[in-house]
Amino acid sequence: MRPQDLVEQLRELNQGLVEPWVLAGARIEKTFVFADFKAAMAFMQRVAEHAEALDHHPEWRNVYARVEVGLTTHSTGGLSALDFALAAKMEDEYRLSPAQP
């Protein structure tokens, strides 16, 4: 992805978000915070369905009510449209999540 395209995609993704995605090398990263473990796990399960449909899987980690996410496209050695598509799906699911802190 060209640098100017990356900047535009990140700007569009972060539009209106209180907690933005950040660029970290060849990845975009974000931590989602929930009210409890059960809500975090439900979010991960819903996102897993989108990841399967896109055939693009996140690097993520759960610690109790937090889900730390890193997205990159290993086959291209950096970011691609798939990363931004999955990030947008994550944002959709987060907005629909009950029991946010």
PyMOL commands that set and color helices and strands:
alter all, ss='L'
color gray80, all
select helices_A, chain A and resi 3-14+37-54+81-96
alter helices_A, ss='H'
color red, helices_A
select strands_A, chain A and resi 22-24+27-33+59-63+66-71
alter strands_A, ss='S'
color yellow, strands_A
deselect
rebuild
show_as cartoon
